[in-house]
Amino acid sequence: MVGTRSRNGWVIWLTFVVGLLLCVSPMPQFMEVLRPLWLALLLAYWTLSVPHKVGMTTAWILGLAQDVLFGTLLGQNALILSLITFLILSLAQRMRIFPMWQQSLVILVVFGLAQLVQLWLSALTGNRQPTLALLLPALMSALLWPWVSYLLRGLRKRLGIN
């Protein structure tokens, strides 16, 4: 159906740009360890909502952009975001019927696994993190999931993104 094609696909990419900006926005030093995984949250939502538009390729491109932005090993964040997208796509049918608190738990587990892979990759490259405090961003992201999900769902319905 050619007439039902969405014209607001640019909004998805605009949210990803905002997510990249939130990833590098300055925070007080004591709160830096609690920074949510903004780009992963946005990627998880759009992967659940419009899997025909946002998938593994989008995750890889955003991960490479995040690698360049942070100056990390090229492909490290791309691998992490691709892993998150793969797990979300694998669980998408179940997650759509879960209540919000169960979705938050799934997000906690998926992001926690991704953070553990990040810790492992950091140890392999010699930039080993001293503690498992790396899991705190996964917890913060899971706590923010309901609000991010409701906000983006409202945006999606208002602009007719499908």
MARFIRO-592679 format. One record per residue: y, z, x of N, C-alpha, C in turn. Coordinates in nm, 2 decimals, always signed. Atoms other than C-alpha are relative to their C-alpha. Layout:
N
SITE;ny;nz;nx;cay;caz;cax;cy;cz;cx
SITE;Y;Z;X;Y;Z;X;Y;Z;X
...
# end
This chain:
162
SITE;ny;nz;nx;cay;caz;cax;cy;cz;cx
SITE;-0.12;+0.00;+0.08;+0.00;+0.00;+0.00;+0.12;+0.00;+0.09
SITE;-0.11;+0.02;-0.08;+0.30;-0.13;+0.18;+0.12;+0.08;-0.05
SITE;-0.11;-0.06;+0.06;+0.55;+0.02;-0.06;+0.01;+0.15;+0.02
SITE;+0.00;-0.15;-0.01;+0.44;+0.39;-0.01;+0.01;+0.05;+0.15
SITE;-0.01;-0.04;-0.14;+0.50;+0.39;+0.37;+0.11;+0.10;+0.02
SITE;-0.10;-0.10;-0.02;+0.69;+0.69;+0.48;+0.10;-0.05;+0.10
SITE;-0.11;+0.04;-0.09;+1.03;+0.63;+0.64;+0.05;+0.12;+0.09
SITE;-0.05;-0.12;-0.07;+1.07;+0.98;+0.77;-0.09;+0.05;+0.11
SITE;+0.09;-0.04;-0.11;+0.82;+0.99;+1.05;+0.08;+0.04;+0.12
SITE;-0.08;-0.05;-0.11;+1.11;+1.04;+1.29;+0.02;+0.15;+0.00
SITE;-0.02;-0.14;+0.01;+1.14;+1.39;+1.16;-0.10;+0.08;+0.08
SITE;+0.10;-0.06;-0.08;+0.81;+1.48;+1.32;+0.03;+0.01;+0.14
SITE;-0.04;+0.00;-0.14;+0.93;+1.37;+1.66;+0.12;+0.09;+0.02
SITE;-0.12;-0.09;-0.01;+1.26;+1.56;+1.60;-0.05;+0.14;+0.01
SITE;+0.05;-0.14;-0.01;+1.06;+1.88;+1.54;-0.06;+0.02;+0.14
SITE;+0.06;-0.01;-0.14;+0.87;+1.81;+1.87;+0.11;+0.02;+0.10
SITE;-0.11;-0.02;-0.09;+1.20;+1.78;+2.05;+0.06;+0.14;-0.01
SITE;-0.04;-0.13;+0.02;+1.32;+2.10;+1.90;-0.10;+0.10;+0.06
SITE;+0.10;-0.09;-0.06;+0.99;+2.26;+2.01;+0.01;+0.00;+0.15
SITE;-0.01;+0.00;-0.15;+1.04;+2.14;+2.37;+0.13;+0.08;+0.04
SITE;-0.12;-0.08;-0.03;+1.39;+2.29;+2.36;-0.02;+0.15;-0.01
SITE;+0.03;-0.14;+0.02;+1.26;+2.62;+2.23;-0.09;+0.05;+0.12
SITE;+0.08;-0.04;-0.12;+1.01;+2.62;+2.52;+0.08;+0.04;+0.12
SITE;-0.08;-0.02;-0.12;+1.28;+2.62;+2.78;+0.13;+0.08;-0.03
SITE;-0.12;-0.07;+0.03;+1.55;+2.81;+2.60;+0.00;+0.14;+0.07
SITE;+0.00;-0.13;-0.07;+1.66;+3.12;+2.79;-0.02;+0.12;-0.09
SITE;+0.03;-0.13;+0.07;+1.53;+3.46;+2.68;+0.02;+0.11;+0.10
SITE;-0.01;-0.12;-0.10;+1.58;+3.81;+2.83;-0.14;+0.01;+0.07
SITE;+0.12;-0.01;-0.09;+1.33;+3.88;+3.11;-0.11;+0.08;-0.06
SITE;+0.11;-0.08;+0.06;+1.14;+4.15;+2.92;-0.07;-0.07;-0.12
SITE;+0.06;+0.07;+0.11;+1.08;+3.91;+2.63;-0.07;-0.13;+0.04
SITE;+0.05;+0.12;-0.04;+0.97;+3.62;+2.83;-0.15;-0.01;-0.01
SITE;+0.15;+0.00;+0.01;+0.60;+3.73;+2.82;-0.04;-0.02;-0.15
SITE;+0.03;+0.01;+0.14;+0.62;+3.72;+2.44;+0.04;-0.13;-0.06
SITE;-0.04;+0.13;+0.05;+0.75;+3.37;+2.41;-0.11;-0.07;-0.08
SITE;+0.10;+0.07;+0.08;+0.56;+3.19;+2.13;-0.03;-0.14;+0.06
SITE;+0.03;+0.14;-0.04;+0.39;+2.86;+2.20;+0.05;-0.10;-0.10
SITE;-0.07;+0.08;+0.10;+0.64;+2.66;+2.00;-0.06;-0.14;-0.02
SITE;+0.05;+0.14;+0.01;+0.52;+2.31;+2.08;-0.14;+0.00;-0.05
SITE;+0.13;+0.00;+0.06;+0.16;+2.41;+2.01;+0.00;+0.03;-0.15
SITE;-0.01;-0.03;+0.14;+0.26;+2.56;+1.68;+0.04;-0.12;-0.08
SITE;-0.04;+0.12;+0.07;+0.44;+2.25;+1.57;-0.11;-0.11;+0.00
SITE;+0.11;+0.10;-0.01;+0.16;+2.03;+1.70;-0.12;+0.03;-0.10
SITE;+0.11;-0.05;+0.08;-0.10;+2.24;+1.51;+0.04;-0.03;-0.15
SITE;-0.04;+0.03;+0.14;+0.10;+2.21;+1.18;-0.01;-0.15;-0.03
SITE;+0.00;+0.14;+0.03;+0.16;+1.84;+1.20;-0.14;-0.07;+0.01
SITE;+0.13;+0.05;+0.00;-0.20;+1.78;+1.30;-0.08;+0.03;-0.13
SITE;+0.06;-0.04;+0.13;-0.32;+1.97;+0.99;+0.06;-0.08;-0.11
SITE;-0.06;+0.06;+0.12;-0.07;+1.80;+0.76;-0.01;-0.15;+0.00
SITE;+0.00;+0.15;-0.01;-0.06;+1.44;+0.88;-0.08;-0.05;+0.12
SITE;+0.08;+0.03;-0.11;-0.36;+1.38;+1.10;-0.01;-0.15;+0.03
SITE;-0.01;+0.15;-0.02;-0.32;+1.00;+1.06;+0.12;-0.04;+0.09
SITE;-0.11;+0.03;-0.08;+0.01;+1.02;+1.24;+0.01;+0.08;+0.13
SITE;-0.01;-0.09;-0.12;-0.03;+1.31;+1.49;-0.14;+0.04;+0.04
SITE;+0.13;-0.02;-0.05;-0.34;+1.34;+1.70;-0.01;+0.02;+0.15
SITE;+0.02;-0.02;-0.15;-0.48;+1.34;+2.05;+0.10;-0.07;+0.09
SITE;-0.10;+0.07;-0.08;-0.24;+1.08;+2.18;+0.13;+0.07;+0.00
SITE;-0.13;-0.08;+0.01;+0.06;+1.27;+2.05;-0.01;+0.12;+0.09
SITE;+0.02;-0.13;-0.08;-0.08;+1.59;+2.21;+0.01;-0.03;+0.15
SITE;+0.00;+0.03;-0.14;-0.13;+1.42;+2.54;+0.14;-0.04;+0.05
SITE;-0.13;+0.04;-0.03;+0.22;+1.26;+2.54;+0.09;+0.13;+0.01
SITE;-0.08;-0.12;+0.00;+0.38;+1.60;+2.45;-0.03;+0.09;+0.11
SITE;+0.04;-0.09;-0.11;+0.18;+1.78;+2.71;+0.05;-0.06;+0.13
SITE;-0.05;+0.05;-0.12;+0.29;+1.54;+2.98;+0.15;+0.02;+0.01
SITE;-0.14;-0.04;+0.01;+0.65;+1.59;+2.86;+0.03;+0.14;+0.04
SITE;-0.01;-0.14;-0.03;+0.60;+1.96;+2.89;-0.02;+0.03;+0.15
SITE;+0.03;-0.01;-0.15;+0.45;+1.92;+3.24;+0.12;-0.04;+0.08
SITE;-0.12;+0.05;-0.07;+0.76;+1.73;+3.35;+0.11;+0.10;-0.02
SITE;-0.11;-0.10;+0.03;+0.99;+1.98;+3.19;-0.01;+0.13;+0.07
SITE;+0.02;-0.12;-0.07;+0.83;+2.28;+3.35;-0.03;-0.02;+0.14
SITE;+0.03;+0.03;-0.14;+0.75;+2.11;+3.68;-0.14;+0.05;+0.04
SITE;+0.14;-0.05;-0.03;+0.38;+2.22;+3.65;-0.08;-0.12;+0.05
SITE;+0.09;+0.11;-0.04;+0.08;+2.02;+3.77;-0.01;-0.10;-0.11
SITE;-0.01;+0.10;+0.10;+0.09;+1.69;+3.59;-0.14;-0.01;-0.07
SITE;+0.12;+0.01;+0.08;-0.17;+1.69;+3.31;-0.05;+0.14;-0.04
SITE;+0.04;-0.13;+0.03;-0.21;+2.07;+3.29;+0.03;+0.04;-0.15
SITE;-0.04;-0.03;+0.14;-0.02;+2.12;+2.96;-0.05;-0.11;-0.09
SITE;+0.06;+0.11;+0.08;-0.15;+1.78;+2.84;-0.14;+0.04;-0.04
SITE;+0.14;-0.04;+0.03;-0.50;+1.91;+2.87;+0.00;+0.12;-0.10
SITE;-0.01;-0.12;+0.09;-0.41;+2.24;+2.69;+0.03;-0.05;-0.14
SITE;-0.03;+0.04;+0.14;-0.24;+2.07;+2.40;-0.10;-0.10;-0.06
SITE;+0.11;+0.09;+0.05;-0.52;+1.81;+2.37;-0.11;+0.09;-0.05
SITE;+0.11;-0.09;+0.05;-0.77;+2.10;+2.35;+0.04;+0.06;-0.13
SITE;-0.05;-0.06;+0.13;-0.56;+2.27;+2.08;-0.02;-0.10;-0.11
SITE;+0.01;+0.11;+0.10;-0.54;+1.94;+1.89;-0.14;-0.03;-0.04
SITE;+0.14;+0.02;+0.03;-0.91;+1.88;+1.92;-0.06;+0.11;-0.09
SITE;+0.06;-0.11;+0.08;-1.00;+2.23;+1.79;+0.06;+0.00;-0.14
SITE;-0.06;+0.01;+0.14;-0.75;+2.20;+1.50;-0.05;-0.11;-0.08
SITE;+0.06;+0.11;+0.08;-0.88;+1.86;+1.40;-0.15;+0.03;-0.04
SITE;+0.14;-0.04;+0.03;-1.24;+2.00;+1.42;+0.00;+0.10;-0.12
SITE;+0.00;-0.10;+0.10;-1.14;+2.29;+1.19;+0.09;-0.03;-0.12
SITE;-0.11;+0.04;+0.10;-0.89;+2.10;+0.97;-0.05;+0.02;-0.14
SITE;+0.05;-0.01;+0.13;-1.11;+2.08;+0.66;-0.01;+0.14;-0.05
SITE;+0.01;-0.14;+0.04;-1.18;+2.45;+0.66;+0.13;+0.07;-0.01
SITE;-0.13;-0.07;+0.00;-0.83;+2.56;+0.75;+0.09;-0.03;-0.12
SITE;-0.08;+0.04;+0.12;-0.68;+2.37;+0.46;-0.03;+0.09;-0.12
SITE;+0.03;-0.08;+0.12;-0.86;+2.59;+0.21;+0.01;+0.15;+0.03
SITE;-0.02;-0.14;-0.03;-0.81;+2.92;+0.40;+0.13;+0.05;-0.05
SITE;-0.13;-0.07;+0.02;-0.55;+3.17;+0.29;+0.08;+0.01;+0.13
SITE;-0.09;+0.01;-0.12;-0.25;+3.20;+0.53;-0.05;+0.10;+0.11
SITE;+0.04;-0.10;-0.10;-0.38;+3.52;+0.70;-0.12;-0.05;+0.08
SITE;+0.11;+0.05;-0.07;-0.71;+3.35;+0.78;+0.04;-0.12;+0.09
SITE;-0.05;+0.10;-0.08;-0.52;+3.05;+0.91;+0.06;+0.06;+0.13
SITE;-0.06;-0.06;-0.12;-0.33;+3.28;+1.14;-0.10;+0.05;+0.10
SITE;+0.11;-0.05;-0.09;-0.65;+3.43;+1.27;-0.06;-0.12;+0.08
SITE;+0.05;+0.12;-0.07;-0.78;+3.08;+1.35;+0.09;-0.05;+0.11
SITE;-0.10;+0.03;-0.09;-0.46;+3.00;+1.52;+0.00;+0.09;+0.12
SITE;+0.01;-0.10;-0.11;-0.49;+3.32;+1.73;-0.12;-0.03;+0.09
SITE;+0.12;+0.03;-0.08;-0.84;+3.23;+1.84;+0.02;-0.14;+0.08
SITE;-0.02;+0.13;-0.07;-0.75;+2.86;+1.92;+0.10;+0.01;+0.11
SITE;-0.11;-0.01;-0.11;-0.43;+2.95;+2.11;-0.05;+0.10;+0.11
SITE;+0.05;-0.09;-0.10;-0.61;+3.24;+2.28;-0.09;-0.07;+0.10
SITE;+0.09;+0.08;-0.09;-0.88;+3.00;+2.41;+0.08;-0.09;+0.09
SITE;-0.08;+0.09;-0.08;-0.61;+2.76;+2.52;+0.07;+0.08;+0.11
SITE;-0.06;-0.08;-0.11;-0.43;+3.04;+2.71;-0.10;+0.04;+0.11
SITE;+0.10;-0.03;-0.10;-0.75;+3.14;+2.88;-0.03;-0.12;+0.09
SITE;+0.02;+0.12;-0.08;-0.80;+2.78;+2.99;+0.12;-0.02;+0.09
SITE;-0.12;+0.01;-0.09;-0.44;+2.79;+3.12;-0.01;+0.10;+0.11
SITE;+0.02;-0.10;-0.11;-0.52;+3.11;+3.31;-0.10;-0.05;+0.10
SITE;+0.10;+0.06;-0.09;-0.83;+2.94;+3.46;+0.06;-0.11;+0.08
SITE;-0.06;+0.11;-0.08;-0.63;+2.63;+3.56;+0.10;+0.06;+0.10
SITE;-0.10;-0.07;-0.10;-0.36;+2.86;+3.72;-0.08;+0.06;+0.11
SITE;+0.08;-0.06;-0.11;-0.63;+3.04;+3.92;-0.05;-0.11;+0.09
SITE;+0.05;+0.11;-0.08;-0.77;+2.70;+4.03;+0.10;-0.06;+0.09
SITE;-0.11;+0.06;-0.07;-0.43;+2.58;+4.15;+0.06;+0.10;+0.10
SITE;-0.06;-0.10;-0.09;-0.35;+2.91;+4.33;+0.11;+0.07;-0.06
SITE;-0.11;-0.07;+0.07;-0.09;+3.03;+4.08;-0.05;+0.10;-0.10
SITE;+0.08;-0.09;+0.09;-0.31;+3.30;+3.94;+0.10;+0.11;-0.06
SITE;-0.08;-0.11;+0.07;-0.15;+3.53;+3.68;-0.07;+0.13;+0.02
SITE;+0.06;-0.12;-0.04;-0.21;+3.89;+3.76;-0.07;+0.07;-0.12
SITE;+0.07;-0.07;+0.11;-0.31;+4.01;+3.41;-0.03;-0.10;-0.12
SITE;+0.03;+0.08;+0.12;-0.43;+3.89;+3.07;+0.12;+0.01;-0.10
SITE;-0.12;+0.00;+0.08;-0.07;+3.93;+2.94;+0.03;-0.14;-0.05
SITE;-0.01;+0.14;+0.04;-0.10;+3.55;+2.91;-0.04;-0.02;-0.15
SITE;+0.05;+0.02;+0.14;-0.27;+3.61;+2.57;+0.11;+0.05;-0.10
SITE;-0.11;-0.04;+0.09;+0.05;+3.77;+2.42;+0.07;-0.11;-0.07
SITE;-0.06;+0.11;+0.07;+0.21;+3.43;+2.34;-0.09;-0.05;-0.11
SITE;+0.09;+0.05;+0.10;-0.10;+3.34;+2.14;+0.01;+0.10;-0.12
SITE;-0.02;-0.10;+0.10;-0.06;+3.67;+1.94;+0.13;-0.03;-0.08
SITE;-0.13;+0.02;+0.06;+0.31;+3.60;+1.88;+0.00;-0.13;-0.09
SITE;+0.01;+0.13;+0.07;+0.23;+3.24;+1.77;-0.07;+0.02;-0.13
SITE;+0.08;-0.02;+0.12;-0.03;+3.36;+1.52;+0.08;+0.08;-0.10
SITE;-0.08;-0.08;+0.09;+0.22;+3.61;+1.38;+0.11;-0.09;-0.06
SITE;-0.10;+0.09;+0.05;+0.48;+3.33;+1.34;-0.05;-0.12;-0.08
SITE;+0.06;+0.11;+0.07;+0.23;+3.08;+1.19;+0.04;-0.01;-0.14
SITE;-0.03;+0.02;+0.15;+0.30;+3.16;+0.82;+0.15;-0.05;-0.02
SITE;-0.14;+0.04;+0.02;+0.68;+3.12;+0.86;+0.02;-0.15;+0.05
SITE;-0.02;+0.14;-0.05;+0.66;+2.80;+1.07;-0.07;-0.10;-0.10
SITE;+0.07;+0.08;+0.10;+0.40;+2.66;+0.82;+0.08;-0.02;-0.13
SITE;-0.08;+0.01;+0.12;+0.61;+2.74;+0.52;+0.13;-0.08;+0.02
SITE;-0.13;+0.08;-0.03;+0.93;+2.60;+0.68;-0.03;-0.15;+0.01
SITE;+0.03;+0.14;-0.01;+0.77;+2.28;+0.78;-0.06;-0.07;-0.12
SITE;+0.05;+0.05;+0.13;+0.58;+2.24;+0.45;+0.12;-0.04;-0.09
SITE;-0.11;+0.03;+0.08;+0.91;+2.26;+0.27;+0.08;-0.12;+0.05
SITE;-0.07;+0.12;-0.06;+1.07;+2.01;+0.51;-0.08;-0.13;-0.03
SITE;+0.09;+0.11;+0.03;+0.77;+1.78;+0.46;+0.01;-0.05;-0.14
SITE;-0.01;+0.04;+0.15;+0.79;+1.79;+0.08;+0.13;-0.05;-0.03
SITE;-0.13;+0.04;+0.03;+1.16;+1.76;+0.07;+0.03;-0.14;+0.05
SITE;-0.03;+0.13;-0.05;+1.17;+1.45;+0.29;-0.11;-0.10;-0.03
SITE;+0.11;+0.09;+0.04;+0.85;+1.30;+0.16;-0.08;-0.06;+0.12
SITE;+0.08;+0.04;-0.11;+0.66;+1.29;+0.49;-0.14;+0.01;-0.04
SITE;+0.15;+0.00;+0.03;+0.30;+1.19;+0.43;-0.07;-0.10;+0.10
# end
